[in-house]
């Protein structure tokens, strides 16, 4: 299968970065295309499917492919309020499939007028060979270590203000497997998270995750199995959850093992790539199917 990936100069979604390598490893041909000259590219060497990675890329791809049988698959990142609802509806009603990373985003698309049958939920993947429980561990003190996502760091600091035996690290984009392996827990309490990348990386390393079940975190972290849900942003409630978890090494180990198993079964990049190939194939069949014959309602 030949896949044309269409994206802006700086695509936001991890699918645009990692997916091509995984598709090539599965034996598929992948071509990256920009918006300029897209119609000419599709006419000269038509791919089996076009995969767009932003709403504007989706509009460009649909315009270029409108007089062809080439299906357009659209991946969208977290749904930006600044992006016009009409654009979502146009792409959503025309593209063969809309791919989102979590059920919350699927529900938001449906509320925008996109039919649920056009939406596929394909999560972001994680490299399970790089992020794993085995390997070097970053140096740390005798204190407990909690790693926190940027959005929510102030809440976690407030929750642990009276716990000097626990250090809070906010690594930002500098999250490494070595650092995650050194943590007793990872806390993700953002107001919104459509991808859940930090939680997935932590689970891949066998570290339990405390998460507010919003966006992808509601899908990724299974309460009481791979981590703990905190349904409120109350720092006192979060403090109690963290104190209980940090005081129970057996529970942390159990949650970490289950988290690693869940990532291997559901969130490896190999699994994500295979899901995308199935979506490409179904989209191609859908576009190639001949139209149904018109029904004669004349009564003759």
N, C-alpha and C positions, 0 to 999 in steps of 0.2 A: 504493500500500500504506500502511496506517495501522499504526504501530508504537507500542506503549506501553512506555516505558522505566521500570522500577521499580527504585528504589534507596533506600538509607538516606539520612539527612540529609547525610552526608559520604561519598559513594562513593569507594572507593580506586582503582578502575580507570580508566585514561585513556579507555577506551571510553565511560564514562559522561559524560565532559566533552566530548570532541571529536566522537564519532560522531554525535550529533544534528545538528550543523551540516552534516556531510557528507551525511547521509541527506536532509536538507531540500534541499540543493543538487542532489541527484539526483531531486527531485520527489516525495519521500515525505512523508507527514504523520507528525509525531512528537509524542507527548504524554508529559510526565513525570508519573509517579504515585508517591505514597508508599504506605506500608503501610496507613495509616488509610483505611477506606472503600473499599479496593481492589475488593472483591467488588461493591459497588454501582456503582462506576465501570465495571467490565467489563460488567455487566449492562445499564447504561443506554446506553453507547456502545461496543459491543464492537470492539476493534481486530482486525487480521488476525493479529497476533502480539504476545506479551508478552516483553520482554527484561529479565531480572533481572540485577543487578550485584553481588550478594553472596549468600552461602549463605542468610542469613536472608531476604533479598528473594526468593530462589528459593522458599523454603518458603511465604512469604506469597502469591506469585504462583500457585503450584501449588494452594494451598488455595482461592484466589479463583476459579481457572479450572477446578476439578475437575468441575463439572457443565456445562461448555461444550465446544465444539470448538476453543477458542483454544489454539494451541500455545504453550508456554513455552520460551524459549531462555535458558540460564543462562551468564553469563560469570563466571569466577572469577579472582581475583588469585592471587598465589603462595599455595600451600596452607598455611594457618596450622595449626601443630600443635595449637593450642588449640581448633580447630574440630573437633567430634566426627566421627569417621569414619562413624558411622551417618547423620548429616545428609547427608554427601556421597553415601552410598549411596542414601538415599531420593530426593534430588534427581536423582542420576545415573540412577536407574532409571525416573524418572517424567517428567523434562523431555524435550522433543523433541530438544534438542541441548545439550551442555555445551561451552562455548567456552573454550579456554585459549590462552595466548600462546606456549607453547613445547612441544617434544616431551617434555621432562623432566616437565612438569606433567601431560601426557597419560599418561605411563607411571605416575606416582604415582596418578592416578585409577583406572587399570586395576587397580593393586595394591590399591585400596580397594574393588574389586568392581564398578566401572562398566564396562559393555561398551564396547569400543573403537569399535564402530560408532556409538555415541551421542556421541562426542567429535570436535570439530573444532578444529584448530589455526589460530587467526587472530591474527597478531602485533599488537603495538602499532604504530601508524603514526608518521610524522614529517612535519612540514610542510616539504616540499622547496622551497617558495618562500622561507620565512623562513630555514631552515637550508640554505645553499648555499655553494659555494666563492667566489662573487662577493659583494663587499660590504666594508664597513669592517672593519678589523683592529685589535684592541686593541694598545695600545703595549706594547712589551717591550724588554728589554735585548739585548745581543749573545749572551747565554747561550741554550742550548737550553731550550725550555719543554715540560714534561710536565704534562698535566692528569689528575687522578686522582679516581676516585669515592671517596666517604667511606669505605665499607667496603673496606679494602685500602690506605688511605693510609699507615699505619704500615709496611706491608710495602714499599711503594715507597720511602719515605724511607730505610728500612734498606738497600735495594738501591742507592740512589744516594748513600749517606753519603760515599763517597769520590770523588764526581764534582761538584766545586764549579762546573764549567762548565754545570751543568744545574739549573734551578729547578723546583720542584714546587709546583703550585697545586692546592688542594682547594676548588673553588667551591661545593660543596654544591648547593643548589637554584638558585643564581644563575648558571646556565650560559647564556651568550648566544652567538649566532652569532659576534659579534665576538671573543669570548674564544677560542672553539674555532678560528677561523681563524688565531689567533696561535700555536697550539700546533704543535710538531713531532710529537707523538704524544699519544694519550689512552690511559690505562691503566685497565682494569677487571678487578680481581682480587678480587671479593667471594667470600664463602662461598656465597652464593646470590643469583641475580638472575633473577626470572621475567619481566621486561619488557625489559631491555636498552636503556633509553631513552638513556643517555649515549652508549653505543656507536653507536646509530642516528643521534643528532644529530651526532656526530663524523664518521661516514661520510658523512652528507649534506653536510657541509662540506668533504669531500675530505681528511680527516685520518686517517691510519692508526691502527688500534686494536690494542693489545696486551691480550689477554684470557685469563682462565682460562675454559676451556670448560665452564661450569656454567650450568644453566637456559637462559634465552633466548640467552645469549652463545654457546653451542654452535651455535645455529641462525643467529644474525646474522653472526658473524665467521667467514669462511672462511679457514682457516689457509693462509698463503702466497699468498692471492689478495687479500683485503681487509684483512688484518691478520696478526697472529702469535699463536698459542696458546701459553700457558705452562701445561703440565699439572701443575705443582707450585707450592707456595707458598714454595719455597726462595728467599730473597732473592739468593743468589749466582747462581742460574740466571736470575732475572729481570734482574739487573744486566747479565749478559752479553748477553741478548736486547736490552735497551735500548741498551747501548753499540753493538752492531752496527747497530741500526736508526738511531740518531741520527747515526752516522758515514756513513750512506749516503743522501744526499738523493735520488738517482735511485730507489732502492727505495721510499722514503717517498712519492714522487710517484706511482709506479706503483700502490702499494697504495691511495693516496687516490683515484685516478681510478676504480679498480675498485670501491672502496667506494661512491662516489657512484652509479655505474651500478647496483649491487645495490640500493641504497635506492630509486632511481627505479623499478626494475622490480618490486620486491617489497614495499616498506615505505612507500609514500606513503599518506596518509590516504584518497585517492581509491580506491586499490586495496583498502584495508582495508574501506571502506564497501561497495564492490561485492561483496566476498566475503561480508559480513554479509547483504546483500540476497539473495544466492543461498541462504544458509543459512535465512533467513526463508522464502523461497519453497518450499524442499524440506520444511521443517517444516510449512508450511501444507498442502501436498499430502499429507504423511504423515498428518496429523490428519484430513484430509477424506476419506481413502480409506475405503470401506466395509469392514467386517470380512469376513474370508474365511468362506465357508459352512462349517458344521461337517461333518466327515467321518463318514460312517456306517460304523462298524466292526462292525456286527451280522452282516455276511456275507449279508444278504438283498437 
